[in-house]
């Protein structure tokens, strides 16, 4: 079996925080395992689409994970051979909340402006 197509990195803020990693730590072990398997599936199967991955807008995708609490979403981008996890949240409604999209967009913008 070949290695992953994409490596995974957590978005890191200027202060050195990794918001997605911190969010994951707040979830149950079972939920983290499910999300980990789904992310690994994307790593090995990229590029891919529904039902696991949905393109949100240019340069921004979401991994759709079914967990005990409902539906978790990880918003990510790709840079070269890496998948960068920008934002994670539990989805409570049909539509992705604008605040979550704004958070991911803002992190993506900061990422792209970093030399």
CORPE-V390980 format. One record per residue. N is the residue number from 0. RES is the residue in one small letter. PSI is psi in degrees with one decimal (999 if undefined). D_CENTER is the distance of its C-alpha to the mean C-alpha in Angstrom with 2 decimals. Layout:
# CORPE-V390980
n: <N | N>
res: <RES | RES>
psi: <PSI | PSI>
d_center: <D_CENTER | D_CENTER>
This chain:
# CORPE-V390980
n: <0 | 1 | 2 | 3 | 4 | 5 | 6 | 7 | 8 | 9 | 10 | 11 | 12 | 13 | 14 | 15 | 16 | 17 | 18 | 19 | 20 | 21 | 22 | 23 | 24 | 25 | 26 | 27 | 28 | 29 | 30 | 31 | 32 | 33 | 34 | 35 | 36 | 37 | 38 | 39 | 40 | 41 | 42 | 43 | 44 | 45 | 46 | 47 | 48 | 49 | 50 | 51 | 52 | 53 | 54 | 55 | 56 | 57 | 58 | 59 | 60 | 61 | 62 | 63 | 64 | 65 | 66 | 67 | 68 | 69 | 70 | 71 | 72 | 73 | 74 | 75 | 76 | 77 | 78 | 79 | 80 | 81 | 82 | 83 | 84 | 85 | 86 | 87 | 88 | 89 | 90 | 91 | 92 | 93 | 94 | 95 | 96 | 97 | 98 | 99 | 100 | 101 | 102 | 103 | 104 | 105 | 106 | 107 | 108 | 109 | 110 | 111 | 112 | 113 | 114>
res: <x | x | x | x | x | x | x | x | x | x | x | x | x | x | x | x | x | x | x | x | x | x | x | x | x | x | x | x | x | x | x | x | x | x | x | x | x | x | x | x | x | x | x | x | x | x | x | x | x | x | x | x | x | x | x | x | x | x | x | x | x | x | x | x | x | x | x | x | x | x | x | x | x | x | x | x | x | x | x | x | x | x | x | x | x | x | x | x | x | x | x | x | x | x | x | x | x | x | x | x | x | x | x | x | x | x | x | x | x | x | x | x | x | x | x>
psi: <134.8 | 165.5 | 179.8 | 149.9 | -38.2 | 138.5 | 169.7 | 136.9 | 148.9 | 137.8 | 134.9 | 128.0 | 170.5 | -29.6 | -4.4 | 4.6 | 150.7 | 89.5 | -37.9 | -42.6 | -42.9 | -41.6 | -43.9 | -38.2 | -24.3 | -7.1 | 167.3 | 161.3 | -41.5 | -45.8 | -40.4 | -39.2 | -45.4 | -47.7 | -41.3 | -43.1 | -41.9 | -40.8 | -40.3 | -38.3 | -42.0 | -42.9 | -42.8 | -20.3 | 3.7 | 141.7 | 148.9 | 167.1 | -149.4 | 151.2 | -8.0 | -38.7 | 135.2 | 133.5 | 126.8 | -43.2 | 173.4 | 125.3 | 4.9 | 123.4 | 165.8 | 141.3 | 128.7 | 112.7 | 131.0 | 113.9 | 175.1 | -39.1 | -3.9 | -118.1 | 122.1 | 146.8 | 136.8 | 117.1 | 132.4 | 165.2 | 171.1 | 142.3 | 110.5 | -135.1 | 28.0 | 144.9 | 119.8 | 118.2 | 113.1 | -39.3 | 140.8 | 144.1 | 163.6 | 125.1 | 128.8 | -14.5 | 172.2 | -46.8 | 142.3 | 123.9 | 137.6 | -36.2 | -38.1 | -40.0 | -42.1 | -41.8 | -48.2 | -42.6 | -42.8 | -42.4 | -37.9 | -43.0 | -44.9 | -40.5 | -44.4 | -25.3 | -4.3 | 127.9 | 999>
d_center: <24.45 | 22.75 | 19.89 | 16.26 | 15.89 | 12.81 | 12.56 | 9.52 | 9.74 | 8.66 | 9.52 | 13.06 | 15.24 | 18.86 | 19.98 | 18.02 | 15.67 | 12.16 | 10.89 | 7.75 | 10.29 | 12.88 | 11.23 | 10.79 | 14.43 | 15.58 | 14.77 | 17.34 | 17.61 | 17.52 | 14.27 | 12.63 | 14.34 | 13.16 | 9.41 | 10.48 | 12.54 | 10.10 | 7.82 | 11.36 | 12.51 | 10.21 | 11.44 | 14.93 | 15.05 | 13.53 | 14.30 | 13.97 | 14.05 | 14.71 | 14.73 | 11.45 | 9.78 | 10.98 | 11.62 | 11.72 | 13.87 | 14.81 | 12.20 | 9.25 | 7.58 | 5.88 | 5.84 | 8.83 | 10.11 | 13.73 | 14.65 | 18.03 | 17.36 | 16.27 | 12.94 | 9.59 | 6.68 | 2.98 | 3.65 | 4.07 | 7.71 | 10.19 | 13.22 | 15.90 | 15.05 | 11.78 | 8.08 | 7.04 | 4.08 | 5.75 | 5.80 | 6.02 | 9.22 | 11.81 | 13.02 | 16.80 | 18.04 | 18.03 | 16.73 | 13.44 | 15.02 | 15.90 | 15.34 | 11.57 | 11.60 | 14.02 | 12.05 | 9.21 | 12.26 | 14.17 | 11.85 | 11.62 | 15.39 | 16.06 | 14.30 | 16.42 | 19.49 | 19.38 | 21.95>
